[in-house]
């Protein structure tokens, strides 16, 4: 993952500006779908002072900071909200190649914050109503003092190489004949490399060595952080677990199956493999 940092254009903040006459980017969600504007086949994030200008009122909204100097907000809409004229609700994954990359990443951040805000209206410790802190993205319980922060679930994903071939697996949750890489969530008490070793052994029965960090990617479906690694085969025979993985094989650069798109770090890792092994 070699893109420039989003922080070259985006500044995270927690206190909204006092001036109310400045137009802002509004990332508005109806369930998991984002409201976008279609202008001459161009897909854009609504840019206005307040959604009321479109006769839309969010259930809740959150200030995200500024992008190119403009305020940014996220907001949760009611299920019955209809898209205004010239706008549509679109699944986030379908927008990857339609939006400016930094705006897409901001939309992912907005999606995670909207989900977290909706699911943390009450304290997980005592059940009282929470309040949103004004100096950080956190919920505070005024009754027991418990503080909860935005949820993030780290997961590892690994390109495993053996004699110039790439291990690819068919996941039970993936429709059709698409193959991907070995991946899974990090468990309490383990390091990232230990998670790579455990997931590989659990899912396909193999040992790996020479584990190296590749890159990371926010994955807001709904709140993951994908951490990519490369590794080498170190022993064992492929034995799929039959639950998460239904099939796994070693593939050469010239005979890869249907693979994930480049919007995912899986696609980036596979491209890394191809760059090293294509003739």
C-alpha distance (Angstrom), angle and dihedral (degrees) to the residues before:
residue distance angle dihedral
X1 . . .
X2 3.77 . .
X3 3.80 105.0 .
X4 3.80 120.9 126.7
X5 3.78 118.7 -95.2
X6 3.78 116.5 -85.5
X7 3.81 86.9 -133.9
X8 3.79 90.9 76.5
X9 3.82 86.6 76.7
X10 3.79 105.0 14.5
X11 3.81 128.2 67.8
X12 3.83 115.6 -169.9
X13 3.80 113.8 -139.6
X14 3.79 136.0 166.0
X15 3.81 105.9 -157.2
X16 3.82 113.6 71.0
X17 3.81 119.0 -131.9
X18 3.77 117.4 -92.2
X19 3.82 92.9 -135.7
X20 3.79 110.1 88.7
X21 3.80 100.7 -171.8
X22 3.81 97.3 74.9
X23 3.78 119.9 103.6
X24 3.79 115.9 -121.5
X25 3.78 141.6 -169.6
X26 3.81 109.2 -102.7
X27 3.81 118.7 -158.1
X28 3.80 101.2 -165.9
X29 3.79 122.3 -177.8
X30 3.77 132.7 -160.4
X31 3.79 99.4 -166.4
X32 3.83 102.2 -50.8
X33 3.81 96.7 -23.0
X34 3.81 122.5 100.1
X35 3.81 123.5 -139.1
X36 3.81 110.2 -124.0
X37 3.79 134.6 174.1
X38 3.80 121.5 -127.9
X39 3.83 113.6 -146.2
X40 3.81 116.7 173.2
X41 3.81 90.3 -29.7
X42 3.82 89.9 -48.8
X43 3.80 116.6 124.1
X44 3.81 114.4 -140.4
X45 3.79 138.9 174.1
X46 3.84 112.0 -115.7
X47 3.82 108.4 -94.5
X48 3.79 113.2 -163.8
X49 3.79 142.9 111.5
X50 3.80 97.0 -97.6
X51 3.84 136.5 -9.6
X52 3.82 88.2 -117.3
X53 3.80 85.6 81.1
X54 3.82 85.6 70.2
X55 3.83 92.6 41.9
X56 3.80 89.3 -106.1
X57 3.80 124.1 129.2
X58 3.82 118.7 -170.2
X59 3.80 118.9 -136.4
X60 3.79 87.4 -137.3
X61 3.79 133.6 -3.3
X62 3.80 134.4 -163.8
X63 3.79 131.3 -157.4
X64 3.82 111.9 -127.0
X65 3.81 104.3 -179.3
X66 3.80 129.7 -107.0
X67 3.80 134.7 -43.2
X68 3.80 115.3 -162.0
X69 3.79 86.3 -15.0
X70 3.81 94.8 -53.7
X71 3.83 122.8 116.0
X72 3.82 117.3 -109.1
X73 3.78 127.7 -153.7
X74 3.79 135.6 -179.2
X75 3.77 122.9 -152.1
X76 3.81 142.4 -176.2
X77 3.81 117.8 -134.0
X78 3.78 129.3 -160.1
X79 3.82 116.5 -100.4
X80 3.81 92.0 -112.8
X81 3.82 93.6 55.8
X82 3.79 111.0 123.5
X83 3.78 123.3 -149.3
X84 3.82 113.3 -106.5
X85 3.79 119.9 -119.2
X86 3.78 113.0 -65.9
X87 3.80 91.6 19.4
X88 3.80 135.6 93.5
X89 3.78 138.9 -174.1
X90 3.81 110.1 -116.6
X91 3.78 134.6 -174.7
X92 3.81 109.3 -108.3
X93 3.80 95.0 -124.9
X94 3.78 91.4 57.5
X95 3.81 91.2 57.1
X96 3.80 98.9 58.4
X97 3.80 96.3 102.4
X98 3.82 94.1 33.4
X99 3.81 101.9 60.5
X100 3.79 133.5 59.4
X101 3.83 103.6 -90.6
X102 3.81 95.3 -119.7
X103 3.81 91.0 48.4
X104 3.80 88.6 49.8
X105 3.80 90.3 52.3
X106 3.79 89.8 47.8
X107 3.80 89.3 51.1
X108 3.80 87.8 54.3
X109 3.80 90.5 51.1
X110 3.80 89.5 48.1
X111 3.80 91.6 50.0
X112 3.81 91.9 52.9
X113 3.80 92.8 47.5
X114 3.81 93.1 48.5
X115 3.81 90.3 51.0
X116 3.81 92.3 46.4
X117 3.81 92.3 47.9
X118 3.80 92.1 50.2
X119 3.81 93.9 48.8
X120 3.82 96.9 43.9
X121 3.80 102.0 54.8
X122 3.80 88.3 116.5
X123 3.79 132.0 45.3
X124 3.80 114.0 -98.7
X125 3.80 90.1 -148.8
X126 3.81 105.0 47.8
X127 3.82 105.2 4.2
X128 3.81 97.2 -119.5
X129 3.80 121.5 139.5
X130 3.80 112.6 -88.5
X131 3.78 131.0 -138.6
X132 3.80 126.7 -144.3
X133 3.79 114.5 -114.0
X134 3.78 115.6 -124.0
X135 3.82 97.5 -145.9
X136 3.82 101.0 49.1
X137 3.79 140.7 13.4
X138 3.78 96.3 -89.1
X139 3.79 142.5 112.0
X140 3.80 119.6 -126.5
X141 3.79 125.7 -159.3
X142 3.83 108.7 -140.3
X143 3.81 90.4 -160.5
X144 3.81 104.6 53.2
X145 3.82 101.7 8.4
X146 3.81 95.5 -120.5
X147 3.81 113.2 155.4
X148 3.80 123.1 -154.5
X149 3.79 123.9 -169.1
X150 3.78 132.1 -156.8
X151 3.78 110.0 -66.2
X152 3.78 119.9 -112.3
X153 3.81 125.6 176.0
X154 3.83 113.4 -162.7
X155 3.80 117.1 -148.4
X156 3.81 132.0 -178.9
X157 3.80 125.7 -137.2
X158 3.79 122.7 -172.9
X159 3.79 139.6 -163.0
X160 3.83 104.4 -149.5
X161 3.80 117.4 -162.5
X162 3.82 129.0 -160.8
X163 3.82 120.8 176.3
X164 3.80 92.2 -26.9
X165 3.81 94.4 -46.2
X166 3.80 128.1 113.7
X167 3.80 123.9 -133.9
X168 3.79 110.7 -129.1
X169 3.77 128.6 177.8
X170 3.78 137.2 -162.2
X171 3.80 109.7 -130.1
X172 3.78 121.0 -145.3
X173 3.81 91.5 -131.4
X174 3.80 94.1 52.0
X175 3.82 113.9 90.8
X176 3.79 122.4 -133.3
X177 3.78 125.1 0.6
X178 3.80 100.4 -40.8
X179 3.80 117.4 136.8
X180 3.79 125.1 -156.1
X181 3.79 141.1 173.2
X182 3.78 131.4 -79.7
X183 3.80 108.6 -84.6
X184 3.78 141.3 157.2
X185 3.78 146.1 151.1
X186 3.79 122.4 -77.0
X187 3.79 112.4 -111.6
X188 3.82 127.4 -141.6
X189 3.79 114.6 -83.2
X190 3.81 98.5 20.4
X191 3.79 134.1 103.4
X192 3.79 122.5 -125.5
X193 3.81 92.8 -103.2
X194 3.79 90.5 48.6
X195 3.81 87.9 53.2
X196 3.82 88.9 53.3
X197 3.82 90.9 51.6
X198 3.81 94.3 45.7
X199 3.80 96.4 45.8
X200 3.80 92.0 48.2
X201 3.80 92.1 50.1
X202 3.81 93.7 44.0
X203 3.79 96.8 46.8
X204 3.81 103.5 36.7
X205 3.83 107.1 5.8
X206 3.82 96.4 -117.4
X207 3.79 134.4 131.9
X208 3.80 119.6 -136.8
X209 3.81 135.8 -163.1
X210 3.82 140.3 -173.9
X211 3.79 92.5 42.3
X212 3.80 110.7 -170.8
X213 3.78 131.9 -176.0
X214 3.83 114.2 -111.5
X215 3.81 107.0 173.9
X216 3.79 144.4 -69.8
X217 3.78 137.4 -111.2
X218 3.80 134.3 -167.7
X219 3.79 107.7 -119.6
X220 3.81 108.2 -169.9
X221 3.81 97.7 -170.3
X222 2.93 80.5 133.6
X223 3.84 109.9 -45.0
X224 3.80 114.2 -29.4
X225 3.78 134.3 133.9
X226 3.82 110.7 -152.4
X227 3.82 113.9 -149.2
X228 3.78 113.4 -165.9
X229 3.80 127.8 -148.6
X230 3.78 139.5 173.9
X231 3.80 121.4 -142.0
X232 3.79 142.8 169.3
X233 3.80 128.3 -121.8
X234 3.82 112.0 -102.1
X235 3.78 104.9 176.2
X236 3.78 149.6 -48.0
X237 3.80 138.1 78.3
X238 3.79 122.6 -86.0
X239 3.82 109.5 -94.8
X240 3.80 112.3 167.5
X241 3.78 117.5 -148.3
X242 3.82 92.2 -129.5
X243 3.79 91.1 -137.5
X244 3.79 109.7 68.8
X245 3.80 94.5 9.5
X246 3.81 122.1 45.2
X247 3.80 98.8 175.5
X248 3.81 138.8 4.2
X249 3.81 132.9 -176.2
X250 3.78 143.0 166.6
X251 3.81 110.4 -107.2
X252 3.78 130.5 -167.2
X253 3.80 123.2 -136.6
X254 3.81 90.5 -103.0
X255 3.81 98.0 50.7
X256 3.80 106.8 42.4
X257 3.81 116.6 151.5
X258 3.80 123.9 -131.7
X259 3.82 105.2 -51.8
X260 3.84 138.8 -166.9
X261 3.79 119.5 -83.1
X262 3.79 123.0 -98.9
X263 3.80 89.9 -104.7
X264 3.81 86.8 83.7
X265 3.77 129.9 64.9
X266 3.81 85.2 -122.6
X267 3.79 87.8 65.8
X268 3.81 90.4 47.9
X269 3.80 91.9 51.2
X270 3.79 92.0 48.7
X271 3.81 90.0 49.7
X272 3.82 88.6 51.1
X273 3.80 88.1 54.8
X274 3.80 92.2 48.3
X275 3.80 92.3 49.1
X276 3.81 89.3 55.2
X277 3.79 98.6 42.0
X278 3.82 110.0 29.6
X279 3.78 116.6 107.5
